[in-house]
Amino acid sequence: MPSPAFRPLAERFGIGWLTAAMLIVPQLAPLAALGASPPPPTKRTAPAPLQRARVTYDTYLLGPGDSLQIELENIPELSGNFTIGPDGTLYLPRLRALFVEGLSIEELRVFLTQQFRAFVRQPEIYIRPVAYRPVRIYVGGEVRRPGYYTLVGSQQLGSVSNSADSAIRENGGDQINSRPGLGIGQGPESNSRAGTSSPGSPSGGSAGSGGLTTYGAFFPTVFDAIRASQGITPYSNLEFVQVTRKQQLSSGGGKLRTSLNFLSLLTEGDESQNIRLFDGDVVSVSKSAVVLREQLLKAGQTNLSPQFIQVYVSGRVKSPGATTLPQGSSLNQALISAGGQQLLHGKIEFVRFTREGELDRRVFNYKANAAADTTANPILVSGDIIRVQESALSAGIGLLNELTGPFVGVYSVYSLFNGIR
């Protein structure tokens, strides 16, 4: 049905209403400029969604300390081995200092290709890592000692290593040797040319036990990170371990987070849950509301946590002092290890200093048949203090000895002098 505004024009000139509308609408534009109320704006259709960048989880990002072999085909004077400096720059012939920190190897190849076009007509660039920088990560959550750790392994490429041992260095601490044990991981791109990598490179996922790739470089895994933080506690929930990682710029940047069932590695040997760690990763172990004794015993059978703990037993026991126990031991086991209680004894005093700075102190009666992980028989952690208190009778005898002790000494000296005279 034609609009009433267009009917007179259509009847006068004998044209259709649509043609009349096309003649009138252009004339309305000047009216809008003179202050006439413009027609309501048309709704703008939403643009077609942009193609989402591909999310990558195992791309190695370059940083200070990485050494690269960069080769320009048929141009040896521009090729060689180069190391990324502490400021994240790579110093190359002709190009001088280039900031490359945070780039993947493929992104670096594309970047250098663009830069070298000013000097080379059609640059063909090959990039291969020669040595990887130490991996600095943060381990948090329910572990024995959260904090920053630097994991240094067999990072030199080119010769196959016979051992996957690594040196784990804690900031401000001493260097210790660590056997990766169950570790396995995926390596970064090894050779980069036109966006491809060689089939035998670590990017193809070829890795062996202990994170030993075909190039002989050991890359630390979640297992190594938890082990470096001195293992788990009785409340560590290994079924929920999170890893947070930075993503490469070409994939959108930002951070990625994944959840792992790390316990399946210990119980079923599921090595897919023991992913390789990159520099800057954050590992977080969740906390359980109850003691997970079975998990603690399973972890104690591996080298994930220290095999033994040390607690202190004092008071009315036969062998007071520090005692060493296997992981997952209970209070009753500690008392047996200390030689058992003396004939006259009172209640048990249990003291623990928590990581939150609080004091967990309990006093209860000894129960020889108490089940493990109960109020009267808690699961111990390293540093716990157990004191067997005095009974009323033993305390009375002790008080009597304190009171009569000085008089006995004086009487003995008096008897000695009388004997001499």
Beta strands, then each sheet from edge to edge (+ up, - down):
strand 1: 67-72
strand 2: 80-83
strand 3: 89-92
strand 4: 96-99
strand 5: 125-131
strand 6: 135-141
strand 7: 147-152
strand 8: 166-170
strand 9: 175-178
strand 10: 236-246
strand 11: 255-260
strand 12: 282-287
strand 13: 308-315
strand 14: 321-326
strand 15: 348-353
strand 16: 359-364
strand 17: 385-388
sheet 1: 2+ 1- 5+
sheet 2: 3+ 4-
sheet 3: 9+ 8- 7+ 6- 12- 10+ 11-
sheet 4: 14+ 13- 17- 15+ 16-
end
